[in-house]
Amino acid sequence: MPIKQSLGIYGRVSRVPIGNNTTVNRNGNDGTIARFGWKAQNKSLLIFSGEAYNVEMGISNELFQSEREEAASCQAAPVANDVADLDAPDPVDATSGCAHCHTPTLTTGNSPIAALRYRNADLFSDLALHKMGPGLADDIIQGQAAPDEFRTAPLWGLGKRIFFLHDGRTADLLRAIHEHRSAGNSKFGPSEANQVIDLFDGLAALQQQDVLNFLRSL
């Protein structure tokens, strides 16, 4: 008897039944074995992620399009919460100019730490200061930043945030986008984001929803 079995260790692959046959351990369509999840219940990481998105977080998606609670009164969205933007060759192209400041990827420099040297960081930020107009100005001068200037907030992890903008003034992501628009006054010039927000408002409703879904996926 092998040493492993002599210790009472056996193990088995997750068996995916075909029809009434519960002894077959391969998927009837493509011959694969389920390996992902706490119980090895899913055959791929894509299905595993889609299931977790829906079951654990309550976010419907293209793989699991139905809400966990299907009562009509509980249906907050007429379509899946998270879907791919198939009209854009790249998700960033669907963000109507936001990526000019919220740069998707930056590369680290020549760090003395090898693990950090010349690595891509998907921050969705250029880490630069931008004039945001009187609407967001806080009248605080720090370092070289003027009262209406703010570093582009990294969007990495935005989907896990409850409040948005530097002062947490809103929990509404759509309002947070519109708060980037601000006309100038006698004290501060207009926001650099004004034209981009105009482009966003010019998108069709479904395209705007694509942008919101993409941001919530970060």
N, C-alpha and C positions, 0 to 999 in steps of 0.2 A: 504494500500500500504506500502510495506517495506520502512524503512527510506532511505535506499540507493537509491531506485528508486524515492522516493519523491524529492531527491536532483538532479535528472537527471542522476544518475549513473546506467549504465546497464552492459555493458561488455559482451563479448561472447568469446567462444573458437574459435580458428582458424579453419575454415571449409575447410576440404579437400574434394573436389568434387569427386564423383565416376561416371564416364561416364558423362552423361548430367545432373545428379542430383546434383544441387549446394546447397542443403539444408542439406546434410549429413555432420556431423562434425567429422567423424571417417574415418581413412584410410581403404580402401577397402580390403587390404591384411591382416593387423594384428590388426585392430581396434583401433590403437593409435591416439592420437590427437596431432597436431603440436603445439609446445610450445616455440621453441627457435628461436632467431633472433629478430631484431627490430620489425618485423611484424609477429612474431610467425610463420614464413614460413617453418621452418624445424622441423621434427619430432624427431631428436636426436642431441645431442651435437657433435657427430662424423660427421654427415652430415653438421651441422652448421659450424664446423671448416674447413672441406674440402672445402666448398663453399667459406668461407672467404679467405682461403689460395689462391684459384684460382681467385676469383673476385676482392678482395681488394689488393692482393699482386702479382698477376700474376704468381703464382707458381702452375703448374698443379700437380695433385696427383692421387692416385689410385681411388678416388671417382669421381674426375672431371679431366679426363685425357686429354681433349682437351684444347689447348691454347685459351685464350679469343679472339684473332685474329687468324683465321684459315687459312689466306692466306699463301701459301707455303713459301713465302719469309720471313715470320715472325716466322717460326718454328725453334727456336734455339736448341731444343732438340728433338731427334727422339722418345723418350719415356717420360713418366711423370717425372717431375722434382724430385718429392719426392715419393719414394716407400719403402715398408717395405723390410728388408733383411730376406727373409724366410728361408735362409740357415743357419742362426745363431740362436741359442736358446736365445740369448740375444744380443741387439744391440751393446753392448761393444765388443762382440766376433768378430764383423766384423771390428774392428779398428786395427787389425794386431799388437798389442802390445802397441799402444798409451796409453792405460788405465793404464800402469805401472807407468806413471807419471801423466797423466790426469785422476786421480782416480775419478770415477763417483760420489761417495757419501762419504762425511765425516760427522762425528757426533760432534756436539758442546759439550762443557764441562759443568761443573756444574755452570752455570751462575746464578747470583743473580736475573736476570730477568727471570721469569718463562717461558715466551713465547720463550725465546732463549735457555732454558735449555734442553740438550740432544735431540737436534733436528737434523734431517738429512738435510744436505745442498748439493744439487746436483751441486757442483762446477765444476766437471771434472778437478780437480787439486789436487795434494798432498801438495801444498803450500811449497814445498821444493826447495832448490837450486840445480841446475844441471849444469854440465859443458857442454857447447854447442859448443866448438871449436872456431877456429879463424874466421869462417864465420859469426858468430853472435856477437863475442866479441866486446865490446865498449870501452875497456881500462879504464873503470871507476870502482873504488873500493868504495863500499858503505857498511858500517858495516862490516860484516864478508864475504861478497860476493866478490869473485875475479873478475877480468875484463872479464872473459869468463863464469861467473856463472850467472844464472837467475832463479828467482822463476818461477815454472811452471804456465803459464798464465791460469787462469780459462777459460773454454770454454763456461760457462754459458752465454748465450746471443750472442754467436758468430755469429748466423744468422743475427743479426742486425748490425754487424760491417761492415765498409767500407774498412778499412785498417788493416793489420795484422802484427804481430811481434812487438817487443818492440819499434822499430823505425818507424813503419808504412811504411816499405819499399815496400810493395806490396798490391795490391787489389785482387790479384789472389790467391785463397785458395790453389790450387794445388802447386803453387810456394812456398807459405808459408810452406807447408809440406816439400818440398824438401830443403828449406833453413835450416831445422833442421840437415841436413847432412853436415858434415865438417870434412875433414881430419886434423890431427894435423900438426903443424909446429914447428919451433925452439922455438916459444914463448908459444904456447898453445897446450894442448893435443887434441885428437880427440873428437868429440861430442859424448855424451852418447846415442844420438838417432840414430847413424849410422845404427846399425843392424835393428832397427825397420823400418827405412825408406827403407832399402833393402827388408824387408818383404813386405812392402806396394807396392814397385815397382814390386814384384813378383806376386802380385794379378792379376787376369784377369781384363780386362778393366771394365766390368760390376761391379765387386767387388770393384774396386777403386771408381767407381761412387756411389756405395752404401755408402762408407765411406764419400764421399763429401756430399751426400744427407743427411746423418745422422748429419754431422757437421752443415750443414745449417739449420737443424731443431731445433738446440739448442737455 
